[in-house]
Amino acid sequence: MQKTIRSGAQTKVHAKPAHVLQTWAIGSIISIAALLSATEVFADAHQVIIESHGFNEYGDLKYGPGFVHLDYVNPDAPLGGEISISTVGSFDSMNPFATLTGSPGGLSSIMFERIMDVTSDEVGSYYCVLCTTLEYPEDMSWVIFNLRDDVFFSDGTQMTAHDIIHTHELFREQGTPSIQIGLQQLVTDYEALDDFTVKFSFSSDAPIRARIPQMGSALAMSKAWFEETGARLDESRLEVSPGTGEYMIGEVDPGRQIIYVRNPDYWGANAPMNVGRGNYDSIRIEYFADSSAAFEAFKAGEFTFRQENSSINWATAYDFPALDQGWVVREELDDGTLPGATGFVFNMDREKFADRNVRRAIGLVYNFTWTNDTLQYGLFQQRESFWENDRLKAVGLPQGRELEILEGLRDVLPDAIFTEDAVLPHTSGDRPLDRGNLRAALALMEEAGWTSDADGLLRDADGNTLDVEFLETRQSFDRIINPYIENLRRLGVNVTYNRVDPSQYQARRQAKDYDMIFGGYSSGLQEGTGFSQRYGCEDKDDVFNPAAYCTEAIDRIGEMIPEAADYDEMAALIRAADRIMRYDYFIVPAWYLGKNWVAYYDFYEYPENLPEFGLGHLDYWWINQDKYNDLVAAGAFQ
């Protein structure tokens, strides 16, 4: 409902909050949503200027302008204590933005807040954190962020619009190549209108719906610190700009340990987006050379929260004394997020993988059924889609709007896209090598020009063998990869398995110096410009595109996604893209879980109504100090 008062050439519109029941089949019902609540909306002769506390690309905001806290947090959660976690590998930098020149420490961006932030119980909503409101015209040709005047960096200096602008300039000039290009193409002009107001103007060619979320995600770093130190955003270093976030760097032991501590003067403890969150006094990360050493340390109480990713551990290794004595809790928690599009990734820059038949043949001898049942205790499901979600994954033959989109790309697509069901992972038998799949793989190799010699090796017309290196760093993956390696050798591939240390792996991965790795892509329930960064030709050499995948059809879909008028249009575009990418088969699809396996010493607690899209152990869990004291008295920790 709106009441309009006309005054001269301007129209002043007062918008009252309105609420609707919006149901989206995005894995599950999203719940009650509120229409974008605009206050003091002004219009000139051409278009309305909207002012709001938040923004959603396609739908409505769940939380109105007067919300006190997020629904899934405990606003009375006690503050205090330390959560300790682990990771495998090493680090030599605390600058999370210099990914091409160093190995950043875990959580090293935790100090830096964004102008707006997302929630864990909605899709695609952004709410003001460093701002009070944002203003934008209907055509979204620009956005103004009205910043809070009570935000301070951890060094006690006040954050202003000039810090936001300076941080934006750093990313335009010194960010990774894809970030630089993206910002330069998105933003044509930017300025601090005063000390607490920033304005970004957008290119007319920039995707409309991606504009505000992109700049709402802008970070705040201290302009004064960069000017005083002469530091660059793209250099590896241990000293970093102070941030406005709840946590700041406490202690750093390069390669071994990082401790983040609560800023006792944190400005935003009572801000609605923060109530019930950030409940620890400190967050400690322990580094280990391998996953076995990390697990032994957990059993001994050297760190106290573990998110398990090994099926063999989950199925067989949780029988140690701390668990038997009731000191450690082991449980499965729902995970409503989209699983990563993971599997055995082909480096498409390698000429040997140019023929789809070769890729399909290599994929056919991976046996998910036997691997899952025998090596992974039947705990996983086989991934089919890049968007493993009922609303977004391609199913059967294309139809409806998805078919219309694909018809518009028919000139660059094979006929099979229209006449065959969406490509699914192959099925396999209960033996390590499925002989039917082996025969099919040999036939595909022969079509591609590879035939077996007397020694069983595949050779091309010039007598060259098909040489493939698998690159990996995790010892725990040996038992999964080695049977696949053996099957590839039976196929005739001259395959090697090279496990290197984490620093070598990261360097080779950044340089795309590999044939195949186990990796993949992250997907979202709501896609925008990030789609092209992951799958587009312009950024095919970026670290976010491990396969260096690039096709004209996907590029054209990538241009359409940010322009989608509503969620249904975006979903149809994603289904079309999913169908094409599954056909192109640049990843051998592996497994996904759909749950969180967690084990922790029994002094952590969490809200009863955990949100669909987040585990939140570093965010909205808390510590029961009495339980912790009991465990200390019992000798649970080293």
Stockholm file with secondary structure:
# STOCKHOLM 1.0

chainA/1-638         MQKTIRSGAQTKVHAKPAHVLQTWAIGSIISIAALLSATEVFADAHQVIIESHGFNEYGDLKYGPGFVHLDYVNPDAPLGGEISISTVGSFDSMNPFATLTGSPGGLSSIMFERIMDVTSDEVGSYYCVLCTTLEYPEDMSWVIFNLRDDVFFSDGTQMTAHDIIHTHELFREQGTPSIQIGLQQLVTDYEALDDFTVKFSFSSDAPIRARIPQMGSALAMSKAWFEETGARLDESRLEVSPGTGEYMIGEVDPGRQIIYVRNPDYWGANAPMNVGRGNYDSIRIEYFADSSAAFEAFKAGEFTFRQENSSINWATAYDFPALDQGWVVREELDDGTLPGATGFVFNMDREKFADRNVRRAIGLVYNFTWTNDTLQYGLFQQRESFWENDRLKAVGLPQGRELEILEGLRDVLPDAIFTEDAVLPHTSGDRPLDRGNLRAALALMEEAGWTSDADGLLRDADGNTLDVEFLETRQSFDRIINPYIENLRRLGVNVTYNRVDPSQYQARRQAKDYDMIFGGYSSGLQEGTGFSQRYGCEDKDDVFNPAAYCTEAIDRIGEMIPEAADYDEMAALIRAADRIMRYDYFIVPAWYLGKNWVAYYDFYEYPENLPEFGLGHLDYWWINQDKYNDLVAAGAFQ
#=GR chainA/1-638 SS CEEEEEETTEEEEEECCCEEECCCCSSSCCCEEECCCBCSEEECSSCEEEEESEEESSSCBSSCTTCCSCTTSCTTCCCCCEEEEEEESCCCBSCTTCTTTSCBCTTTTTTCCBSEECCSSSSSEEEESSEEEEEEETTCSEEEEEECSCCBCTTSCBCCHHHHHHHHHHHHHHSCHHHHHHHHHHEEEEEEEETTEEEEEECTTSCHHHHHHHHHTCBCCCHHHHHHHCCCTTSCCSCCCCCSSSEEEEEEETTTEEEEEECTTCTTTTSTTTTTCCCCSEEEEEEESSHHHHHHHHHTTSSCEEECCCHHIIIIICCSHHHHTTSEEEEEEECCSCCCEEEEEECTTSGGGCSHHHHHHHHHTCCHHHIIIIISTTCCEECCCSSCSTTTSCCSSCCHHHHHHHHTTGGGSCTHHHHSCCCCCCCCCSSSSCHHHHHHHHHHHHHTTCEECTTSCEECTTCCBCEEEEEECCGGGHHHHHHHHHHHHHHTCEEEEEECCHHHHHHHHHTTCCSEEEEEECCCSSCSTHHHHHHCSTTTTSTTCTTCCCCHHHHHHHHHGGGCSSHHHHHHHHHHHHHHHHHHTCEEECEECCEEEEEEETTEECCSSCCTTCCCTTTTCEECHHHHHHHHHHTCCC
#=GC SS_cons         CEEEEEETTEEEEEECCCEEECCCCSSSCCCEEECCCBCSEEECSSCEEEEESEEESSSCBSSCTTCCSCTTSCTTCCCCCEEEEEEESCCCBSCTTCTTTSCBCTTTTTTCCBSEECCSSSSSEEEESSEEEEEEETTCSEEEEEECSCCBCTTSCBCCHHHHHHHHHHHHHHSCHHHHHHHHHHEEEEEEEETTEEEEEECTTSCHHHHHHHHHTCBCCCHHHHHHHCCCTTSCCSCCCCCSSSEEEEEEETTTEEEEEECTTCTTTTSTTTTTCCCCSEEEEEEESSHHHHHHHHHTTSSCEEECCCHHIIIIICCSHHHHTTSEEEEEEECCSCCCEEEEEECTTSGGGCSHHHHHHHHHTCCHHHIIIIISTTCCEECCCSSCSTTTSCCSSCCHHHHHHHHTTGGGSCTHHHHSCCCCCCCCCSSSSCHHHHHHHHHHHHHTTCEECTTSCEECTTCCBCEEEEEECCGGGHHHHHHHHHHHHHHTCEEEEEECCHHHHHHHHHTTCCSEEEEEECCCSSCSTHHHHHHCSTTTTSTTCTTCCCCHHHHHHHHHGGGCSSHHHHHHHHHHHHHHHHHHTCEEECEECCEEEEEEETTEECCSSCCTTCCCTTTTCEECHHHHHHHHHHTCCC
//
